Amino acid sequence: LSPSLQSSRTARSEEDRDSLWDAWGSWSECSRTCGGGASYSLRRCLSSKTCEGRNIRYRTCSNVDCPPEAGDFRAQQCSAHNDVKYQGQFYEWLPVSNDPDNPCSLKCQAKGTTLVVELAPKVLDGTRCYTESLDMCISGLCQIVGCDRQLGSAVKEDNCGVCNGDGSTCRLVRGQYKSQLSASKLEDSVVAIPYGSRHVRVVLKGPDHLYLETKTLQGVKGENSLSSTGSFLMDNSSIDFQKFPDKEILRISGPLTADFTVKIRYAAEADSSVQFIFYQPIIHRWRETDFFPCSASCGGGYQLTSAECFDLRSNRVVADQYCHYYPENIKPKPKLQECNLDPCPASDGYKQIMPYDLYHPLPRWESTPWTACSSSCGGGIQSRSVSCVEEDIQGHISPVEEWKCMYTPKMPVVQPCNIFDCPKWLAQEWSPCTVTCGQGLRYRVVLCIDHRGLHTGGCSPKTKPHIKEECIIPTPCYKPKEKVPVEAKLPWYKQAQELEEGAVVSEEPSFIPEAWSACSVTCGVGSQMRLVKCQVLLSFSQSVADLPIDECEGPKPVSQRACYSGPCSGEATEYNPEETDLMYGSLQEFDELYDWEYEGFTQCSESCGGGVQEAVVTCLNKQTREITDEMLCITSRRPPQLLKACNLEPCPPR
């Protein structure tokens, strides 16, 4: 028979065979919601005789990874029998995996015992035959599943974890470590195994012990002492560890979900050796760019591609040196194509042909870092230099004529900076006059405020508004004339308070005062101390260093001042002017200790027909929150009187 006749008969016999069957039905619901399950479809035999072929077919489904909290599918099936008595007793059942004789039966072991029982002849469809394989059980039989998650597929992952890959995305790393004992060294690092590595195997021979440290991509650190044999999870990576008297074996199939560091802890005088092998992912790979702009605007030119080094972990372009680190990485050669082939118009045609080697990428603009701003506020300028450079096939960069970069706009060489307003002096309201009659003084607080409205430094002392001035109270004084203006007696006298400029450590040596100590007395006049250091900010390490006092220029802030803690019991409140000046010349924070605050309202002035309530104003110690003598708040402006209406309902007729 001719081949064509034979093939036509074969096709006809298959048609006759299939014509005895009804059409395939719809696919069933997947046996699992994640992790790879199975779905089936049925068909019916339409012949009174037996039909050739099968009436059921399968396919894989739900091929997405399960969340870590979902647990093992075989373990779920075992635990479903926990509430069913076995030989009159309840057990907690754990899965028995990787049975070489019948991997698709449900064998479970009673927890804490050696009892192993086959609780079902078949596991549910979609259960893995073996823990380290994608093959799945369907209708009690183990079916081959490729890495493409297709039934019957023989496609497998390469050592890098790429399905049907060629092994080019990772590199084999192997080596050996020998312990080096020293009296001051109790442990040492063996090898760092980066994120994404696979097929890790570490073998220690000798009396020492292995342990692991991890660090996730988010910077979270972990540690495991590997104290006993077993399998466990560490940062979602499954680890298998075996401990023998003279040997330890560590296996991690991967991929690692964190950066692992294998360490050794010395336990004896004898030497140990560690052998390690793993496949490290090549996380920096060359990526071809799009075509650069055409070398000519008309009349025919060319354009090239280039290659850039790409970090697969951070998804960003990095310096070429990272890709040169891997010998397996071969930088792709540029591609060339013609462009702008239309003829140039006779009138205003412009054509530029760029005469370099066809394998060179186009020149590009490169810039130096910006200089420091010419002004710290109020608008300044900063500059940089911009040059046209060219990179050869070996990656060497050299400057070239600027016209070669004119296909793209040149980067700016000057830009404005620090365009916010400079700090300005802001004067607060004047205090009441320090006397009740005649001539006295009044004070105010003057602050240096920046463009955000915050108290800061940087204002010029030459333009600072004055903080005190004379004032005259028109009320005549009836007391005998004194050497100084008649001022209100303590503690109503107030010296102007100038807020200390916020001292911040900078790259220039400067005095940095610490907080004031508590007052040395609980009543009356005492003293406060503080430490003043000369410090500088080290920019390269962002740390603060102490310097000798003579390294700082300018006046040193005072390290001691007077303080007043209120009158002592039985203490007279009459002071002479000299004592007043001595005591209050340094009490710059007295007005911050006491202040007026509203404390509820008085009773209504009328029981009906409309009355008023007045807000009660009290003098409050802001540190202890206790109501105190109103005289202590005399230096603060008393808040305005607040009234509110009350009992507005009409009075009943009499």
Disulfide bonds with the S-S distance in Angstrom:
Cys30-Cys61 2.02
Cys34-Cys66 1.98
Cys45-Cys51 1.83
Cys78-Cys108 2.02
Cys104-Cys137 2.04
Cys129-Cys142 2.19
Cys147-Cys163 1.98
Cys160-Cys170 1.95
Cys294-Cys339 1.96
Cys298-Cys344 1.96
Cys309-Cys323 2.00
Cys373-Cys417 1.96
Cys377-Cys422 2.04
Cys388-Cys405 1.94
Cys433-Cys471 1.90
Cys437-Cys477 2.01
Cys448-Cys459 1.96
Cys519-Cys563 1.93
Cys523-Cys568 1.97
Cys534-Cys552 1.96
Cys604-Cys646 1.90
Cys608-Cys651 1.94
Cys619-Cys633 1.90
